[in-house]
Amino acid sequence: MPAMAGRTRVLVFIVAYEAAATIRRVLERIPALPAYDVEVLVIDDSSKDATFSIADEIRRGGAYRYPLTVLRNPQNQGYGGNQKIGYHFAIERGFDAVVLVHGDGQYAPEALPQIIAPIAEGVAEVVHGSRMLKPRDAIKGGMPVYKFVGNKMLTWYQNRVLGARLSEFHTGYKAYAVRALRRVPFAINSNVFHFDTEIIIQMLRAGFRIVEVPIPTFYGDEICRVNGIRYALDVARASTAAGLMRFGLLYRRNFDVNSDETNAGYEAKLDFVSTHSQAIADVAPGCVVLDLGCGPGHLSPALRSKGCRVIGVDQFAVAAGKEFDEFYTSDLNVNPFPRSLRDVDTVLVLDVIEHLLSPEKFCEQLRRATQENLAVKVIMSTANIGYFVTRGMLLFGHFNYSKRGILDRTHTRLFTFGSMRRLLEETGFIVEKVRGIPAPVPLVIRSRFWSRALMRLQAIAIAVLPRVFSYQIYLVARPRPLLETLLRDANQHSEHRSGELANTANVH
């Protein structure tokens, strides 16, 4: 039936497996929803019982109150896999909202009006029917004590690592705005029971509004098909991975829900020990600074407050602006030095070298560009692949690129302290200073007490084992003269010296 203009199109999606004893009653219990244009979809996940034939009989009878579609997977797809098919159905058919209902009757279809309303009213993109908003009701409704305790413990942990405030992560009664489903890659989530956790994480990371509404708890004689221990481990593993993504320490493609690439660059890190604050400290007041890969100019205000003249070079023209005294749009892989370095006192190469196609070629070009000004100071930083976190990941067989951090997907080369020093020395630089830089904890832990405590702890660890506990490598170097420079100087010196000797001989 065509939808009436302005009315919310709602798909009530029933996942069913071995539900012959309950599916008819679940369909009958779906209430009248006169405010919406409703259709019902049942997907039987290759049950061995009569689940499909009972539901299809109701469809063929033609007397059901809503348009009814009944499908059967030829092969079992799992709880998560079955949901994926239903959500894809909702997207393809252009529904506005889809509500997940279980075919075993554990979640009351009578609560559908409350579940749908926040999406229809535009106050949420996701709605969870929660049994824990009134936790005593969960026990009264027959939830086993061990499930109650496990639910509360897992939810507590997930809220902590994901920065959420949900009363329950483990409800199977939920609704989604279809536009939100289009935004998240739910198709690459797990096919098993922790699919629910993964799609919640996706919605949280995408910034969608989640509203919880209280629902009654009912535990009857339905068969529980969830291995509780495996489920808990899967949930904890997925939540921990998503939490680590917030720190740039891990990457999971299905949790990458904000893929728009911009030139925002990394955040300024001037208020704590970092490559930024250390570079500002090492730049002399009143000097000329060339900032390569400067982005939008995070360091420019601090440099200009020291009386410095700041020259920016970046591949994105949007970086040009009032922050720079001069700005050049240039690809550092092609032309890293679009102007002479004759008057430059300091060259900043902060978190740039690892992004270049050939760090060796760049360093050779830098050395050549400084031959007319060998007093120039080069300040360079890069991520430390020897950091204890990446060592630990390798120990357990993981090497996951991320959107930020040491394993940023745009990195083309990874360095240790030894390989970074060797790169500079082999391309003709004298390394004057090497320092380990701690992880930027204050960017992810907003508590001043804990961020300061962790920064102090990192400082101690770096003092003991810098190669292991340094998140980044910071170096200060100066260029050596090229052989042609030395030969030129030798010729000039010899001519001058020879002239002096000749003059002395003429005098005598």
RADA-V965470 format. One record per residue. RES is the residue in one small letter. PHI is phi in whole degrees, 0 to 359 (* if undefined). NEAR is the number of other C-alpha atoms within 8 Angstrom. Layout:
RES_PHI_NEAR / RES_PHI_NEAR
This chain:
m_*_3 / p_293_3 / a_284_7 / m_284_6 / a_304_4 / g_84_4 / r_269_9 / t_285_11 / r_271_12 / v_242_13 / l_255_13 / v_269_12 / f_252_13 / i_254_12 / v_272_15 / a_221_14 / y_209_10 / e_51_9 / a_247_13 / a_301_11 / a_284_6 / t_235_10 / i_296_15 / r_298_11 / r_293_8 / v_298_12 / l_297_7 / e_294_7 / r_279_8 / i_295_9 / p_280_8 / a_293_4 / l_232_8 / p_295_5 / a_280_6 / y_231_9 / d_268_12 / v_247_11 / e_231_12 / v_239_12 / l_237_13 / v_247_13 / i_241_14 / d_275_14 / d_272_15 / s_59_10 / s_293_12 / k_269_5 / d_263_8 / a_267_10 / t_308_15 / f_294_13 / s_295_7 / i_293_11 / a_294_12 / d_290_9 / e_298_8 / i_297_11 / r_297_12 / r_292_6 / g_294_7 / g_75_6 / a_257_6 / y_290_9 / r_292_4 / y_238_7 / p_303_9 / l_235_10 / t_246_9 / v_236_12 / l_238_9 / r_227_9 / n_290_10 / p_295_6 / q_231_6 / n_297_8 / q_258_10 / g_85_10 / y_301_11 / g_288_15 / g_297_11 / n_295_13 / q_298_9 / k_303_10 / i_295_8 / g_296_11 / y_291_11 / h_295_8 / f_303_8 / a_296_13 / i_292_11 / e_297_6 / r_271_6 / g_73_7 / f_288_12 / d_270_10 / a_214_16 / v_227_15 / v_245_15 / l_270_12 / v_233_13 / h_268_12 / g_286_13 / d_271_10 / g_81_11 / q_292_11 / y_251_12 / a_291_10 / p_299_11 / e_298_8 / a_274_8 / l_305_11 / p_303_8 / q_290_8 / i_288_14 / i_281_12 / a_307_8 / p_301_13 / i_286_15 / a_298_9 / e_275_7 / g_78_7 / v_259_8 / a_203_12 / e_257_13 / v_224_14 / v_232_16 / h_249_13 / g_276_13 / s_256_13 / r_270_14 / m_256_11 / l_294_8 / k_235_8 / p_301_8 / r_296_7 / d_295_11 / a_296_14 / i_293_11 / k_297_8 / g_280_10 / g_99_10 / m_295_12 / p_304_7 / v_301_7 / y_294_6 / k_288_8 / f_299_11 / v_296_8 / g_298_8 / n_301_11 / k_295_9 / m_293_8 / l_295_12 / t_297_13 / w_301_8 / y_295_9 / q_296_14 / n_300_11 / r_292_8 / v_280_11 / l_257_10 / g_68_7 / a_253_9 / r_219_5 / l_267_8 / s_281_9 / e_202_11 / f_262_11 / h_243_8 / t_275_10 / g_258_10 / y_249_12 / k_205_13 / a_229_14 / y_229_13 / a_290_12 / v_296_14 / r_297_7 / a_288_11 / l_298_12 / r_296_8 / r_276_7 / v_248_11 / p_277_11 / f_295_10 / a_296_5 / i_258_6 / n_286_11 / s_297_10 / n_270_11 / v_256_9 / f_291_11 / h_278_11 / f_308_12 / d_301_10 / t_295_12 / e_295_13 / i_287_10 / i_296_9 / i_301_12 / q_300_14 / m_294_12 / l_296_11 / r_292_10 / a_281_9 / g_81_6 / f_283_11 / r_282_9 / i_246_10 / v_246_9 / e_253_10 / v_235_11 / p_289_10 / i_229_10 / p_288_10 / t_259_13 / f_221_10 / y_238_9 / g_253_6 / d_259_4 / e_295_7 / i_273_4 / c_277_4 / r_254_4 / v_262_6 / n_281_6 / g_302_6 / i_292_6 / r_297_7 / y_299_11 / a_299_9 / l_294_8 / d_297_9 / v_296_11 / a_296_11 / r_294_8 / a_295_10 / s_292_14 / t_295_10 / a_300_11 / a_295_15 / g_296_10 / l_292_11 / m_297_12 / r_297_8 / f_265_9 / g_72_14 / l_261_13 / l_207_12 / y_222_15 / r_231_11 / r_300_5 / n_291_11 / f_265_12 / d_271_9 / v_255_11 / n_233_6 / s_267_5 / d_296_4 / e_271_4 / t_230_5 / n_258_9 / a_293_6 / g_69_7 / y_282_4 / e_292_5 / a_294_7 / k_234_11 / l_258_8 / d_263_5 / f_207_7 / v_295_11 / s_201_12 / t_296_12 / h_293_12 / s_295_12 / q_292_9 / a_295_10 / i_301_10 / a_294_7 / d_271_6 / v_272_9 / a_289_7 / p_300_7 / g_76_8 / c_267_12 / v_262_12 / v_242_13 / l_257_12 / d_256_12 / l_274_14 / g_67_12 / c_285_11 / g_59_11 / p_282_10 / g_94_11 / h_300_9 / l_270_9 / s_303_10 / p_301_9 / a_293_8 / l_292_13 / r_290_10 / s_291_7 / k_267_9 / g_82_9 / c_276_12 / r_265_12 / v_246_14 / i_246_13 / g_256_16 / v_227_14 / d_206_15 / q_285_9 / f_257_9 / a_293_8 / v_299_7 / a_291_11 / a_294_11 / g_175_7 / k_291_5 / e_288_8 / f_243_13 / d_280_9 / e_220_7 / f_218_10 / y_230_11 / t_271_9 / s_201_12 / d_279_9 / l_294_13 / n_286_9 / v_255_6 / n_218_8 / p_288_11 / f_233_9 / p_284_7 / r_215_4 / s_294_7 / l_259_10 / r_301_7 / d_258_7 / v_273_12 / d_265_10 / t_222_13 / v_248_13 / l_262_12 / v_230_13 / l_264_13 / d_54_10 / v_242_11 / i_303_11 / e_286_13 / h_268_10 / l_278_13 / l_292_6 / s_220_7 / p_304_10 / e_296_8 / k_298_7 / f_299_12 / c_296_10 / e_295_10 / q_295_8 / l_296_9 / r_298_15 / r_294_8 / a_292_10 / t_261_12 / q_295_11 / e_272_7 / n_208_10 / l_288_10 / a_276_7 / v_296_12 / k_260_10 / v_251_11 / i_249_14 / m_227_12 / s_217_14 / t_202_13 / a_287_13 / n_259_15 / i_293_10 / g_276_10 / y_303_12 / f_299_8 / v_292_7 / t_290_10 / r_298_10 / g_296_8 / m_299_10 / l_297_9 / l_301_7 / f_259_6 / g_83_6 / h_246_7 / f_213_7 / n_254_8 / y_288_9 / s_231_14 / k_272_10 / r_214_9 / g_88_10 / i_300_10 / l_260_12 / d_307_11 / r_297_8 / t_273_6 / h_286_10 / t_258_8 / r_215_8 / l_242_9 / f_231_13 / t_254_11 / f_303_9 / g_294_7 / s_289_8 / m_289_9 / r_298_9 / r_296_8 / l_302_9 / l_292_13 / e_293_10 / e_286_7 / t_261_10 / g_98_12 / f_238_12 / i_263_10 / v_276_12 / e_264_8 / k_206_8 / v_228_9 / r_219_8 / g_272_13 / i_246_13 / p_286_14 / a_296_10 / p_282_8 / v_305_9 / p_300_11 / l_284_6 / v_242_8 / i_246_9 / r_279_7 / s_291_7 / r_298_8 / f_299_6 / w_289_8 / s_294_12 / r_294_9 / a_298_8 / l_289_9 / m_293_11 / r_295_8 / l_298_8 / q_296_12 / a_300_9 / i_295_8 / a_297_10 / i_293_15 / a_297_7 / v_276_6 / l_225_8 / p_298_11 / r_291_12 / v_262_9 / f_255_13 / s_276_15 / y_283_12 / q_226_13 / i_249_15 / y_238_14 / l_226_12 / v_239_12 / a_219_13 / r_228_13 / p_283_13 / r_274_9 / p_291_10 / l_288_10 / l_300_6 / e_294_6 / t_292_9 / l_296_9 / l_294_8 / r_299_8 / d_296_8 / a_296_8 / n_298_8 / q_296_8 / h_295_8 / s_295_8 / e_298_8 / h_294_8 / r_294_8 / s_296_8 / g_296_8 / e_297_8 / l_296_8 / a_296_8 / n_298_8 / t_297_8 / a_295_7 / n_295_6 / v_295_5 / h_277_4
